[in-house]
């Protein structure tokens, strides 16, 4: 990945049904742009980054675009596609 390649990260939690749906939605969107979705389980990450779970743990799934919150609970496909096109 170079500096101009966007990154999409899905913050998840084990057993989260909405997280599973969001990942299924994100994969084809990101594939259209030649990128892969990274997933981060906030509970596992809390061992080294407790602030991540504190910030996002109550409203999963959360989509991060280039490390910044893009959407939560639902994938905003139209907005994500538009932002990835820039």
SVG drawing of the C-alpha trace seen along z (x, -y; Angstrom):
<svg xmlns="http://www.w3.org/2000/svg" viewBox="-27 -13 31 28">
<polyline fill="none" stroke="black" stroke-width="0.4" points="0.0,0.0 1.3,-3.4 0.5,-6.7 -2.3,-7.5 -4.0,-4.1 -7.0,-4.4 -7.4,-2.1 -10.7,-0.7 -10.9,0.8 -13.9,2.4 -13.9,2.3 -15.7,5.4 -16.4,7.6 -16.6,11.4 -20.3,12.5 -21.5,9.2 -24.1,10.0 -24.1,6.4 -20.3,6.6 -20.7,9.7 -23.2,8.0 -21.0,4.9 -18.0,7.0 -20.0,8.7 -21.1,5.3 -17.6,3.9 -15.7,6.6 -17.2,6.1 -17.1,2.3 -13.4,2.4 -12.7,5.0 -14.0,2.6 -11.2,0.2 -8.5,2.9 -8.2,2.7 -8.9,5.2 -10.9,4.5 -8.8,4.8 -10.7,5.9 -9.9,5.1 -11.6,6.7 -11.9,4.0 -11.9,6.4 -8.7,8.1 -7.1,4.7 -8.0,3.5 -4.9,5.4 -2.7,2.8 -5.1,0.0 -7.9,-0.3 -8.9,-3.7 -10.1,-2.0 -12.7,0.1 -13.6,-2.9 -14.2,-5.1 -16.0,-2.7 -17.1,0.4 -20.7,-0.7 -21.5,-1.4 -20.0,1.4 -19.5,2.0 -17.5,-1.1 -16.0,-1.8 -12.8,-3.7 -11.5,-5.3 -7.9,-6.2 -8.1,-5.9 -11.0,-8.2 -14.6,-7.3 -16.6,-7.1 -19.8,-5.4 -21.2,-3.2 -23.9,-0.5 -24.5,-0.6 -22.2,-0.9 -23.0,-4.1 -22.2,-2.5 -22.9,-5.6 -20.8,-7.9 -18.0,-5.3 -17.8,-4.8 -17.8,-8.5 -15.0,-9.0 -12.9,-6.2 -13.2,-7.7 -11.5,-10.9"/>
</svg>
